[in-house]
Amino acid sequence: MQIDFQHQQSAHCENGVISNLMNHQGVKVSEPMVFGIGAGLFFVFLPFLKVNFAPGFSYRPMPGFIFRRFAKQLGIKVVHKKFKSHQEAQKVLDEKLAQGIPVGLQVGVYNLTYFPDEYRFHFNAHNLVVFGKENGNYLISDPVMDKTTSLTEKELEKVRFAQGALPPKGHLYYLESVPTQYDWEQAIKKGIKKTCKDMLAPVPIVGVKAMKWVAKKIKTWPKSIGTKKTNHYLGQLIRMQEEIGTGGGGFRFIYAAFLEESSRILNNPSLKELSKEMTEIGDEWRDFALNISRVYKNRSGEENIYEKLSDQLSRLADREKEFFQKLKKSI
């Protein structure tokens, strides 16, 4: 059985899954619009949570939050299920496919056999769509890949029940119903307000304050934990930025595209100007990642490099604080 499902490649897995599932329902919505309405732009620093023996850094909300927010703003009903039983998880998936319903899954990356080896590490918040089953193999639309692929029953079971941080526990989801009309303007405004609230949050672990905290840590880590461990932490920071579904810089480019598209829908020219500014901020994030990569590979050679990295991230935090204050006022 194979559902007539159109695969489209995207920059980020969760956005891409949502966009593709909506397109399957005949509702054309871009990846940036999904990302913006779902308030996907985020930053969090969790020093008490260790991932790959380094503190928890994230440039996105918890897995599934973008979809839940997007659906809530537009009145879309989405069914989410998790499982203890591997057999029950496969049974429900097969039932939905037999009903002609494409199904989104949260999976672990490490055992995705179609991923290149350099991208296969322990990360359990990847998203993909299953749109059929033929000869015992599941047909996979992974939005970060350029074409569809497949996994055996055993391979899919393994990634659905991956162990470690944020275990997916067989998590599947699908669209139960979609409205015939949408209030895009209201959804866009609510999405922007939520992003501004998150990035300007008055707590130290979220938003620009979290960025400031990490900047201070970069200065102190070499003395408190040593350069080897510091470089490992920095490697984790840019891995989360550049490899986990586009991360810091890439997310800002997607958000810039969202603001440009929203400026036309809301007839708000200020959003177009802010879109250009966000693109520049994204460029700065990419420069930050490049500088860290040189340190991680022992190719920097600069003196006081950790202080320079700290200052660079601190400036980014200041710039984003000013940006989101302006964005909040613009709507």
PyMOL commands that set and color helices and strands:
alter all, ss='L'
color gray80, all
select helices_A, chain A and resi 13-24+31-37+65-74+86-98+117-119+153-160+184-199+207-224+227-242+247-265+269-296+305-330
alter helices_A, ss='H'
color red, helices_A
select strands_A, chain A and resi 44-51+54-58+77-81+103-107+126-134+137-141+149-152+172-177
alter strands_A, ss='S'
color yellow, strands_A
deselect
rebuild
show_as cartoon
